[in-house]
Amino acid sequence: MAQEDDLKALGKIVDMARAASIILLVLHCYFYCYEFFLSIGFTNQIVDYCIRIIGNVGLFENFYISKIGSILFLIMTCIADQGMRSEDIKWSKIISLFLLGILLYFGNDFLLSGNDVNTAGILYMISIVIGYIFILTAGTWAKRILNNNLMKDVFNEENESFMQETRLMENEYSINLKTHFTYQGKKLSGWINVVNPFRATMVLGTPGSGKSYAVINQFIKQQIEKGYAMYLYDYKQPDLTEIAYNHLLQHVDKYKVKPKFYIINFDDPSKSHRCNPINPTFMTDISDAYEAAYIILLNLNKSWIQKQGDFFVESPIILLAAIIWYLKIYDNGRYCTFPHAIEFLNKPYEEIFPILTSYPELENYLSPFMDAWKGNAQDQLQGQIASAKIPLSRMISPALYWVMTGDDFTLDINNPDEPKILCVGNNPDRQNIYSAALGLYNSRIVKMINKKGKLKCAVIVDELPTIFFRGLDNLIATARSNWVSICLSCQDFSQLIRDYGDKEAKVIINTIGNIFSGQVIGETAKMLSERFGKILQRRQSISINKNDKSTSISTQMDSIIPASKIAGLSQGKFVGAVADNFGEIIEQKIFHAEIVIDIEKVKAETKQYMKIPTIIDFKDQETMNNEIQNNYRRVKNDISDLVEMEFERIK
């Protein structure tokens, strides 16, 4: 009822404005064509008197004042117009009609200077009336097009825009990214404040969406600036390694104890430190050996992740675990390295089983193998052993042996007395080989950093699905209390489900506190849209007929960021949500914005970057090859000597 009353009141105002406009136009014509009306005897004393009174306020002091007044009232009627007579109106037609109307309405004063009063008066009034009608029609059409709100925002941008965080909320742990976003048609500046990175961060995006450039790189830089120890998995080394190395050089003063920078690089041993991931000092129980074997073999056989518990999956893991633990307890771990374990496994089983079972702690562990051997189940035994030998044979590489048999550093990277920044590199062309070795480093690091009383630490893993990271779900769930920040990157949730299995992938996805997503499609986009929730949106429908238009408006809850919007994000634009803290409440946790990167500044920084220095000076390529080959032969000879001595012992 109130809406009907408002429409009636508006209609009265329109009628009054239209009447005023027409009256002014009639008075204008009467005043300036007075001689014409006088000649035809169409004058009136009352009208003349009214014109003299109106003239006293200056309405007819200038030829254009009354014309402009009439047009102003006309514009008021056009603005209030609600009707719609045609859907085929084009702006070109409106502009042409308007310009023609202006020309006829304001450009006709020369007609009054004609000698024939009657002809001049008629032509002037005809031209001004036609011009008036043209202006009225153009204005009405323009208002009707502008009134069609359904065509103004065809992608529903305004409905789906929302206010985002504009405050910079910084603390000693935070990562803060500057943004630009649109709200109610205005471009605003804001901030994505990751005030609690210890609740884990996931960065998603198809190749080229900008996830490394806009997010991962910023995490590396800002966390170094805030004195974090760091473990960095660089899938395409040295891209991220160079950023970490050069940024550390510029901000080494941010650390209470100067950190050391270490690199694992299987492609170029001259630019790699050496580290034994199964150092016997840090293995306290046979379960540590089992975990190491589990990591290696599941990285080499990704399909086994879905088959955990199967006989031909568990058998090779147990065998390799027994070998690793044997090397740990033999001669105080003198030969306890991964390359030595591979060489020992490749010895004939008639030699290795008697040696292993001569140790009481391994006898029960290997009983299934011994039962098969003694029961003449040779096919079964060969299958069990081959399940371990065949995948591990891919890792027989002199360069890999070189890197994994040294002890340049230990993996307690967040040791407050000796902090480290460790960058391990993969190679997409040799991913299947390197991922197993790097997974072993990952596994050992996770156990060593997730402890109380350590330095705050960052774990940054680029392209997570390329490596199996055992215990990642548990690390995310428990690392928060030990000041371990985890930042993971992948292209799509489906990759994670494929390589980690449905159950573990879902745990990882659902325990992540901070999420950034560039362009993703399909199920990932739908999952994210559901995670971000809904917002109250305004819906408008318009019904048009020949003489009228009716509008209805309603509201409903709908996705704040639909899956289609996530699938169509431009490079550098991200959607997501962040977690907050007690005392640091973020009201606007969800964001849909462009992350602002100073491209010129980044280019200038990159030009100043120093290359990764040579770590081991082999003098020349031939010397390096000889040294690596000598180490390879030394490992093989160590195992041959060990087997020979052990056989002498058990005779």
DRENLO-603115 format. One record per residue (C-alpha): residue in three letters; chain; x, y, z. Coordinates in steps of 0.25 Angstrom, whole numbers, plus 2048, in hexadecimal, padded with zeros to 3 digits. Each point is the difference from the previous one (the first is absolute). Example, Ala and Ser with C-alpha at 12.3 -4.5 7.8 and 13.67 -1.06 7.14 Angstrom:
   aa  ch    x    y    z
  ALA   A  831  7EE  81F
  SER   A  806  80E  7FE
END
This chain:
   aa  ch    x    y    z
  MET   A  800  800  800
  ALA   A  80B  80A  804
  GLN   A  807  7FC  7F2
  GLU   A  7F3  803  7F9
  ASP   A  7FF  80E  807
  ASP   A  80E  803  7FC
  LEU   A  7FE  7FD  7F2
  LYS   A  7F3  809  800
  ALA   A  808  80B  806
  LEU   A  80B  7FF  7F6
  GLY   A  7F6  800  7F4
  LYS   A  7FA  80D  805
  ILE   A  80D  806  801
  VAL   A  803  7FB  7F1
  ASP   A  7F3  806  7FC
  MET   A  803  80D  806
  ALA   A  80E  801  7FA
  ARG   A  7FA  7FD  7F2
  ALA   A  7F5  80A  802
  ALA   A  80A  80B  804
  SER   A  80A  7FC  7F4
  ILE   A  7F4  801  7F6
  ILE   A  7FB  80D  806
  LEU   A  80E  807  800
  LEU   A  801  7FB  7F1
  VAL   A  7F3  806  7FD
  LEU   A  803  80D  807
  HIS   A  80D  801  7F8
  CYS   A  7FA  7FE  7F3
  TYR   A  7F5  80A  803
  PHE   A  80A  80B  805
  TYR   A  80A  7FF  7F4
  CYS   A  7F5  7FD  7F6
  TYR   A  7F7  80B  805
  GLU   A  7FF  807  7F3
  PHE   A  7FB  7F3  7F9
  PHE   A  7F5  7FE  80B
  LEU   A  7FC  80F  7FF
  SER   A  7FF  7FF  7F1
  ILE   A  7F6  7F4  801
  GLY   A  7F9  807  80C
  PHE   A  804  7F5  809
  THR   A  804  809  80C
  ASN   A  7FA  801  80E
  GLN   A  801  80B  80A
  ILE   A  801  7F6  80C
  VAL   A  80C  7F9  7F9
  ASP   A  807  80D  7FD
  TYR   A  7FE  804  80E
  CYS   A  806  7F3  805
  ILE   A  80C  801  7F7
  ARG   A  803  80E  804
  ILE   A  800  7FB  80F
  ILE   A  809  7F4  7FD
  GLY   A  809  809  7F7
  ASN   A  803  808  80D
  VAL   A  807  7F4  806
  GLY   A  809  7FF  7F4
  LEU   A  7FA  7F4  7F9
  PHE   A  800  807  7F2
  GLU   A  80C  809  802
  ASN   A  808  7F6  7F7
  PHE   A  7FB  7F8  7F4
  TYR   A  805  7F3  806
  ILE   A  7FC  801  80F
  SER   A  7F2  7FB  7FE
  LYS   A  805  7F6  7F6
  ILE   A  809  7FA  80A
  GLY   A  7F6  801  80B
  SER   A  7F6  7F8  7F8
  ILE   A  80B  7F5  7FD
  LEU   A  804  7FF  80F
  PHE   A  7F2  7FC  803
  LEU   A  800  7F7  7F4
  ILE   A  80C  7F9  806
  MET   A  7F9  7FE  80D
  THR   A  7F5  7F8  7F9
  CYS   A  80A  7F8  7F9
  ILE   A  808  7FC  80D
  ALA   A  7F3  7FC  806
  ASP   A  7FB  7F8  7F4
  GLN   A  7FD  7F1  803
  GLY   A  7F9  7FB  7F3
  MET   A  806  7F8  7F5
  ARG   A  7FA  7FF  7F2
  SER   A  80B  7F9  7F9
  GLU   A  80C  7F7  802
  ASP   A  807  804  7F3
  ILE   A  805  80D  804
  LYS   A  80F  803  7FD
  TRP   A  809  80B  806
  SER   A  804  804  7F2
  LYS   A  7F1  803  7FD
  ILE   A  7FE  807  80D
  ILE   A  80C  809  7FE
  SER   A  7FD  803  7F1
  LEU   A  7F1  804  804
  PHE   A  805  809  80C
  LEU   A  80A  807  7F8
  LEU   A  7F6  803  7F5
  GLY   A  7F6  805  80B
  ILE   A  80B  809  806
  LEU   A  803  806  7F2
  LEU   A  7F1  803  7FD
  TYR   A  7FD  805  80E
  PHE   A  80B  809  802
  GLY   A  805  803  7F2
  ASN   A  7F3  806  7FA
  ASP   A  801  80F  805
  PHE   A  804  804  7F2
  LEU   A  7F2  7FD  7FB
  LEU   A  7FA  80B  808
  SER   A  808  80A  7F8
  GLY   A  7F8  7FE  7F3
  ASN   A  7F8  80B  7F9
  ASP   A  7F3  7F8  800
  VAL   A  7FB  800  80F
  ASN   A  7F6  7F5  7FE
  THR   A  80A  7F6  7F9
  ALA   A  80B  803  809
  GLY   A  7F7  7FE  80C
  ILE   A  7FA  7F2  7FB
  LEU   A  80E  7FB  7FC
  TYR   A  806  804  80D
  MET   A  7F5  7F9  809
  ILE   A  800  7F4  7F7
  SER   A  80F  7FE  801
  ILE   A  800  803  80F
  VAL   A  7F5  7F6  803
  ILE   A  806  7F5  7F7
  GLY   A  80E  802  807
  TYR   A  7F8  7FF  80E
  ILE   A  7FA  7F3  7FC
  PHE   A  80D  7FB  7FB
  ILE   A  807  803  80D
  LEU   A  7F5  7FB  808
  THR   A  800  7F2  7F8
  ALA   A  80F  7FF  801
  GLY   A  800  803  80F
  THR   A  7F5  7F6  803
  TRP   A  807  7F5  7F8
  ALA   A  80D  803  807
  LYS   A  7FA  7FF  80E
  ARG   A  7F9  7F3  7FC
  ILE   A  80D  7F9  7FB
  LEU   A  807  805  80D
  ASN   A  7F4  7FB  808
  ASN   A  802  7F2  7FB
  ASN   A  809  7FB  80C
  LEU   A  800  7F2  7FB
  MET   A  809  804  7F4
  LYS   A  809  809  808
  ASP   A  807  7F5  808
  VAL   A  7FF  7F4  7F8
  PHE   A  80A  7F8  808
  ASN   A  7FA  804  80D
  GLU   A  80D  806  805
  GLU   A  7FA  80B  809
  ASN   A  7F8  7F5  807
  GLU   A  80C  7F7  802
  SER   A  809  80B  805
  PHE   A  802  802  80F
  MET   A  808  808  809
  GLN   A  80E  7FA  803
  GLU   A  80B  803  80B
  THR   A  806  80E  7FE
  ARG   A  809  800  80C
  LEU   A  80E  7FC  801
  MET   A  801  7F6  80B
  GLU   A  80E  7FC  803
  ASN   A  807  7F8  80B
  GLU   A  80E  7F9  801
  TYR   A  7FB  7F4  7F9
  SER   A  7F6  806  7F5
  ILE   A  801  800  7F1
  ASN   A  7F8  80C  7FA
  LEU   A  7FD  802  7F2
  LYS   A  7FA  80D  7FA
  THR   A  7F4  7FF  7F7
  HIS   A  7F7  807  7F7
  PHE   A  7F1  7FC  800
  THR   A  7F3  806  7FB
  TYR   A  7F4  803  809
  GLN   A  7F3  807  7FB
  GLY   A  807  804  7F3
  LYS   A  80C  806  807
  LYS   A  80E  7FB  800
  LEU   A  806  800  80E
  SER   A  80D  7FC  806
  GLY   A  801  7F5  80B
  TRP   A  808  7F6  807
  ILE   A  801  7F1  801
  ASN   A  805  7FE  80E
  VAL   A  805  7F2  803
  VAL   A  801  803  80F
  ASN   A  802  7F1  804
  PRO   A  808  7F9  7F5
  PHE   A  801  7F4  80A
  ARG   A  7F2  7FB  7FD
  ALA   A  806  7FC  7F2
  THR   A  7FE  807  7F2
  MET   A  7FC  7F9  7F3
  VAL   A  802  807  7F3
  LEU   A  7F8  7FB  7F4
  GLY   A  800  804  7F1
  THR   A  802  7FB  7F2
  PRO   A  80E  802  7F9
  GLY   A  802  80F  7FE
  SER   A  7F5  805  80A
  GLY   A  80B  807  808
  LYS   A  801  7F7  80C
  SER   A  80F  800  801
  TYR   A  802  80F  7FC
  ALA   A  7F5  806  808
  VAL   A  800  7F7  80D
  ILE   A  80B  7F6  801
  ASN   A  80B  80A  7FE
  GLN   A  7FA  809  80A
  PHE   A  7FF  7F6  80A
  ILE   A  80F  7FD  7FE
  LYS   A  804  80E  801
  GLN   A  7F8  805  80B
  GLN   A  803  7F3  809
  ILE   A  80F  803  7FE
  GLU   A  7FE  80E  804
  LYS   A  7F9  7FC  80D
  GLY   A  80B  7F6  803
  TYR   A  7FA  7F2  7FD
  ALA   A  809  7F4  7FE
  MET   A  7FB  7FA  7F3
  TYR   A  7FF  7F3  7F9
  LEU   A  7FD  803  7F1
  TYR   A  7FC  7F5  7F6
  ASP   A  803  806  7F2
  TYR   A  7FA  7F8  7F5
  LYS   A  807  807  7F5
  GLN   A  80D  804  807
  PRO   A  806  80A  800
  ASP   A  7F4  809  7FE
  LEU   A  7FC  801  80F
  THR   A  80E  7FD  805
  GLU   A  806  80D  7FA
  ILE   A  7F5  808  806
  ALA   A  802  7FA  80E
  TYR   A  80F  801  7FF
  ASN   A  801  80F  7FB
  HIS   A  7F5  804  80A
  LEU   A  808  7FA  80C
  LEU   A  80C  808  7FC
  GLN   A  7F8  80D  801
  HIS   A  7F9  7FC  80D
  VAL   A  80A  7F8  808
  ASP   A  7FF  80A  80B
  LYS   A  7F2  7FC  803
  TYR   A  805  7F3  807
  LYS   A  806  800  80E
  VAL   A  809  7F5  7FC
  LYS   A  805  801  7F1
  PRO   A  7FA  7F4  7F8
  LYS   A  807  7F7  7F7
  PHE   A  7FB  7FE  7F2
  TYR   A  800  7F2  7FB
  ILE   A  7FC  7FA  7F2
  ILE   A  7FD  7F2  7FC
  ASN   A  802  7FF  7F1
  PHE   A  802  7F2  7F9
  ASP   A  801  806  7F2
  ASP   A  80D  808  803
  PRO   A  808  7FA  80C
  SER   A  80A  80C  7FF
  LYS   A  7F4  809  805
  SER   A  7FB  7F6  80A
  HIS   A  803  7FD  80F
  ARG   A  800  7F2  804
  CYS   A  7F7  7FA  80B
  ASN   A  7FC  7F3  805
  PRO   A  7F1  7FF  802
  ILE   A  801  7F3  808
  ASN   A  80B  805  809
  PRO   A  801  7F5  80B
  THR   A  801  80B  80B
  PHE   A  7F1  804  7FE
  MET   A  7FA  7F2  7FE
  THR   A  7FC  7FB  80E
  ASP   A  7F7  7F5  7FD
  ILE   A  7FD  7F6  7F5
  SER   A  7F3  807  7FD
  ASP   A  809  80C  7FA
  ALA   A  807  7F6  7F7
  TYR   A  7F2  7FB  7FC
  GLU   A  7FB  80E  7FD
  ALA   A  80C  803  7F7
  ALA   A  7FE  7F3  7F8
  TYR   A  7F1  804  7FF
  ILE   A  803  80E  7FB
  ILE   A  80A  7FB  7F5
  LEU   A  7F8  7F5  7FB
  LEU   A  7F3  807  7FF
  ASN   A  806  80C  7F9
  LEU   A  806  7F6  7F6
  ASN   A  7F2  7F9  7FF
  LYS   A  7F5  80A  801
  SER   A  7F6  7F6  7FD
  TRP   A  804  7F9  80D
  ILE   A  7FA  80C  808
  GLN   A  7F2  7FA  7FD
  LYS   A  804  7F2  804
  GLN   A  806  802  80D
  GLY   A  7FF  7F3  808
  ASP   A  801  7F7  7F4
  PHE   A  80A  7F4  802
  PHE   A  808  804  7F4
  VAL   A  801  80F  804
  GLU   A  803  7FD  80F
  SER   A  80B  7F5  7FD
  PRO   A  80A  809  7F8
  ILE   A  7FE  80B  80B
  ILE   A  803  7F6  80B
  LEU   A  80C  7FB  7F9
  LEU   A  806  80D  7FD
  ALA   A  7FD  805  80E
  ALA   A  807  7F4  806
  ILE   A  80D  803  7F7
  ILE   A  800  80F  805
  TRP   A  7FF  7FC  80E
  TYR   A  80B  7F5  7FE
  LEU   A  809  80B  7FB
  LYS   A  7FC  809  80B
  ILE   A  804  7F6  80B
  TYR   A  80C  7FA  7F9
  ASP   A  80E  806  804
  ASN   A  7F8  80D  806
  GLY   A  7FA  803  7F3
  ARG   A  80D  801  7F8
  TYR   A  7F9  7FC  7F3
  CYS   A  7F2  805  803
  THR   A  7FD  808  7F4
  PHE   A  7F5  7FE  7F5
  PRO   A  80A  7FD  7F5
  HIS   A  806  7F5  809
  ALA   A  7F2  7FB  802
  ILE   A  7FD  7FF  7F1
  GLU   A  80D  7F8  7FE
  PHE   A  7FE  7F7  80C
  LEU   A  7F2  7FD  7FA
  ASN   A  806  7FC  7F3
  LYS   A  808  7F5  805
  PRO   A  7FB  7F2  7FF
  TYR   A  7F5  7FC  80A
  GLU   A  808  7F4  804
  GLU   A  80A  80A  805
  ILE   A  7F8  80B  807
  PHE   A  7F5  7F7  807
  PRO   A  80A  7F8  809
  ILE   A  807  80D  803
  LEU   A  7F4  808  804
  THR   A  7F9  7F4  808
  SER   A  80D  7FF  808
  TYR   A  7FC  80C  808
  PRO   A  7F5  7FD  80A
  GLU   A  7F9  80E  7FE
  LEU   A  7FE  7FC  7F1
  GLU   A  7FD  7F1  801
  ASN   A  7F1  802  802
  TYR   A  7FF  80B  7F7
  LEU   A  805  7F8  7F4
  SER   A  7F8  7F3  804
  PRO   A  7F7  800  7F4
  PHE   A  80B  800  7F7
  MET   A  808  7F5  807
  ASP   A  7F3  7F8  800
  ALA   A  7FF  801  7F1
  TRP   A  80E  7FD  7FE
  LYS   A  800  7F4  809
  GLY   A  7F3  7FB  7FA
  ASN   A  805  801  7F2
  ALA   A  7F6  80A  7FC
  GLN   A  80A  806  7F6
  ASP   A  7F7  807  7F7
  GLN   A  7F9  807  80C
  LEU   A  80E  804  806
  GLN   A  805  805  7F2
  GLY   A  7F4  808  7FF
  GLN   A  801  807  80D
  ILE   A  80F  803  7FE
  ALA   A  7FE  805  7F2
  SER   A  7F5  809  805
  ALA   A  80B  808  807
  LYS   A  80C  7FE  7F6
  ILE   A  7F9  804  7F4
  PRO   A  7FB  80E  804
  LEU   A  80D  803  808
  SER   A  809  7FC  7F4
  ARG   A  7FB  80D  7FA
  MET   A  807  808  80B
  ILE   A  80E  7FA  7FD
  SER   A  807  80D  7FC
  PRO   A  80E  804  803
  ALA   A  7FB  80F  802
  LEU   A  7F5  7FB  809
  TYR   A  80A  7F7  808
  TRP   A  809  80C  801
  VAL   A  7F6  80A  806
  MET   A  7FA  7F5  80A
  THR   A  80D  7FB  806
  GLY   A  805  80D  806
  ASP   A  7FE  807  80D
  ASP   A  802  80F  7FD
  PHE   A  7F4  803  809
  THR   A  7F5  7FA  808
  LEU   A  7F1  802  7FD
  ASP   A  7FC  807  80D
  ILE   A  7FE  80D  7F8
  ASN   A  7F9  807  80B
  ASN   A  80A  7FE  80B
  PRO   A  801  80D  807
  ASP   A  80F  7FF  801
  GLU   A  802  7FD  7F2
  PRO   A  7F5  804  7F7
  LYS   A  800  7FC  7F1
  ILE   A  7F9  803  7F3
  LEU   A  800  7F3  7F8
  CYS   A  7FC  800  7F2
  VAL   A  7FE  7F3  7F9
  GLY   A  7FE  7FF  7F1
  ASN   A  7F9  7F7  7F7
  ASN   A  800  7FF  7F1
  PRO   A  7F3  7FD  7F8
  ASP   A  808  7F7  7F6
  ARG   A  805  7F7  80B
  GLN   A  7F4  802  80A
  ASN   A  7FE  7F1  802
  ILE   A  80E  7FE  805
  TYR   A  803  80C  808
  SER   A  7F2  801  807
  ALA   A  803  7F3  808
  ALA   A  80D  805  805
  LEU   A  7FA  80E  803
  GLY   A  7F4  7FA  807
  LEU   A  80A  7F9  809
  TYR   A  806  80E  804
  ASN   A  7F2  805  802
  SER   A  7FC  7F5  809
  ARG   A  80C  802  809
  ILE   A  7FF  80F  800
  VAL   A  7F1  7FF  804
  LYS   A  804  7F7  80D
  MET   A  80B  809  804
  ILE   A  7FA  80E  7FE
  ASN   A  7F2  7FD  807
  LYS   A  805  801  80E
  LYS   A  7FF  80A  80C
  GLY   A  80A  80B  802
  LYS   A  805  801  7F2
  LEU   A  801  80D  7F7
  LYS   A  7F4  804  7F8
  CYS   A  801  7F8  7F3
  ALA   A  7FA  801  7F2
  VAL   A  7FE  7F3  7F7
  ILE   A  7FD  805  7F2
  VAL   A  7FC  7F5  7F6
  ASP   A  7FE  804  7F1
  GLU   A  7F8  7F6  7F8
  LEU   A  7FD  7F7  80C
  PRO   A  7FA  7F4  7F7
  THR   A  80E  7FE  7FA
  ILE   A  805  7FA  80D
  PHE   A  7FA  7F7  80B
  PHE   A  801  807  80D
  ARG   A  7FD  7F6  80B
  GLY   A  7FA  805  80C
  LEU   A  7FC  80D  7FA
  ASP   A  7F2  800  805
  ASN   A  805  7FD  80E
  LEU   A  80A  80C  7FF
  ILE   A  7F5  809  7FC
  ALA   A  7F8  7FC  80C
  THR   A  80B  801  80A
  ALA   A  80A  80A  7FB
  ARG   A  7F9  80C  804
  SER   A  804  7FF  80F
  ASN   A  80E  7FE  7FC
  TRP   A  801  80D  7F7
  VAL   A  801  7F8  7F3
  SER   A  7FA  808  7F4
  ILE   A  7FC  7F7  7F4
  CYS   A  7FD  805  7F2
  LEU   A  7FC  7F6  7F6
  SER   A  7FE  803  7F1
  CYS   A  7F9  7F7  7F6
  GLN   A  7F8  802  7F3
  ASP   A  7F3  7F9  804
  PHE   A  7FA  7F8  80B
  SER   A  7FF  7F4  7F6
  GLN   A  80F  7FF  7FF
  LEU   A  801  7FF  80F
  ILE   A  7F5  7F5  801
  ARG   A  806  7F8  7F5
  ASP   A  80E  800  806
  TYR   A  7FD  800  80F
  GLY   A  7F3  7F8  800
  ASP   A  7F2  804  803
  LYS   A  801  800  80F
  GLU   A  80D  806  802
  ALA   A  7FD  80B  7F6
  LYS   A  7F3  804  806
  VAL   A  807  801  80E
  ILE   A  80A  809  7FA
  ILE   A  7F6  809  7F9
  ASN   A  7F6  801  80C
  THR   A  80B  803  80A
  ILE   A  806  80C  7F8
  GLY   A  7FD  80D  807
  ASN   A  804  80A  7F5
  ILE   A  7FD  7FE  7F1
  PHE   A  804  807  7F4
  SER   A  7FA  7FC  7F2
  GLY   A  803  806  7F2
  GLN   A  7F9  7FA  7F4
  VAL   A  7FB  7F2  803
  ILE   A  7F4  7F8  7FA
  GLY   A  7F7  7F4  802
  GLU   A  7FF  7FA  80D
  THR   A  80A  809  807
  ALA   A  7F9  80C  7FC
  LYS   A  7F3  7FB  806
  MET   A  807  7FB  80D
  LEU   A  806  80E  801
  SER   A  7F2  807  7FD
  GLU   A  7F9  7F8  80B
  ARG   A  80C  803  80A
  PHE   A  7FE  80F  7FE
  GLY   A  7F1  7FF  803
  LYS   A  7F5  809  7FB
  ILE   A  7FB  80F  801
  LEU   A  7F3  806  7FF
  GLN   A  7FE  805  7F2
  ARG   A  7F6  809  7F9
  ARG   A  7F8  7FA  7F4
  GLN   A  7F9  809  7F6
  SER   A  7F6  7FB  7F5
  ILE   A  7FA  809  7F6
  SER   A  7F3  7FE  7F8
  ILE   A  7FF  808  7F3
  ASN   A  7F3  801  7F8
  LYS   A  7FD  80A  7F5
  ASN   A  7FB  80B  809
  ASP   A  806  7FE  80E
  LYS   A  80B  7F9  808
  SER   A  7FF  7FA  80D
  THR   A  80C  7FD  80A
  SER   A  800  7F6  80B
  ILE   A  80C  7FF  80A
  SER   A  803  7F5  80A
  THR   A  80C  7FB  808
  GLN   A  806  7F3  802
  MET   A  80C  7F9  805
  ASP   A  80A  7FC  7F5
  SER   A  80F  7FD  7FF
  ILE   A  809  80B  804
  ILE   A  80A  7FB  7F6
  PRO   A  7F9  7F7  7F5
  ALA   A  808  7F4  7FA
  SER   A  7FF  807  7F3
  LYS   A  807  80C  805
  ILE   A  80C  7F8  806
  ALA   A  801  7F9  7F2
  GLY   A  801  80D  7F9
  LEU   A  80A  807  809
  SER   A  80B  808  7F9
  GLN   A  80F  7FF  803
  GLY   A  803  806  80D
  LYS   A  7F2  800  805
  PHE   A  7FD  7F7  80C
  VAL   A  7F5  7FC  809
  GLY   A  801  7FA  80D
  ALA   A  7FF  800  80F
  VAL   A  809  803  80C
  ALA   A  800  7FC  80E
  ASP   A  801  809  80C
  ASN   A  805  800  80F
  PHE   A  7FB  804  80D
  GLY   A  801  80F  801
  GLU   A  802  801  7F1
  ILE   A  7F2  7FE  7FB
  ILE   A  7FF  801  7F1
  GLU   A  7F1  804  7FD
  GLN   A  802  7FE  7F1
  LYS   A  807  7F3  7FF
  ILE   A  7FC  7FD  7F1
  PHE   A  807  807  7F5
  HIS   A  7FE  801  7F1
  ALA   A  80B  80A  7FB
  GLU   A  80C  803  7F7
  ILE   A  80D  7FE  808
  VAL   A  808  80C  7FD
  ILE   A  80F  7FE  7FD
  ASP   A  809  80B  7FC
  ILE   A  805  7FA  7F3
  GLU   A  80B  80A  7FE
  LYS   A  805  7FE  80E
  VAL   A  801  7F1  7FE
  LYS   A  807  801  7F3
  ALA   A  80A  80A  806
  GLU   A  802  7F6  80B
  THR   A  802  7F4  7F7
  LYS   A  80A  807  7F8
  GLN   A  809  802  80C
  TYR   A  7FF  7F1  804
  MET   A  80C  7F9  802
  LYS   A  801  7F2  7FB
  ILE   A  801  7F4  809
  PRO   A  80F  7FF  803
  THR   A  808  7F3  7FE
  ILE   A  800  7F8  80D
  ILE   A  80A  7F6  7FD
  ASP   A  80B  804  7F6
  PHE   A  804  7F4  7F8
  LYS   A  809  808  7F7
  ASP   A  7FA  7FA  7F3
  GLN   A  7F6  7F7  7FB
  GLU   A  809  7F4  7FF
  THR   A  805  801  80E
  MET   A  7F1  801  805
  ASN   A  7FC  7F3  7F8
  ASN   A  80C  7F9  806
  GLU   A  7FD  804  80E
  ILE   A  7F2  7FC  7FF
  GLN   A  803  7F2  7F9
  ASN   A  80A  7FD  80B
  ASN   A  7F6  803  80B
  TYR   A  7F6  7F7  7F8
  ARG   A  80A  7F4  800
  ARG   A  804  803  80E
  VAL   A  7F1  7FD  804
  LYS   A  800  7F3  7F8
  ASN   A  80D  7FC  806
  ASP   A  7FB  803  80E
  ILE   A  7F5  7F7  7FF
  SER   A  808  7F5  7FA
  ASP   A  80A  801  80B
  LEU   A  7F4  800  80A
  VAL   A  7FA  7F4  7FB
  GLU   A  80D  7F8  7FF
  MET   A  803  804  80F
  GLU   A  7F2  7FD  804
  PHE   A  801  7F2  7FA
  GLU   A  80D  7FD  807
  ARG   A  7F9  804  80D
  ILE   A  7F4  7F7  7FF
  LYS   A  807  7F4  7FB
END
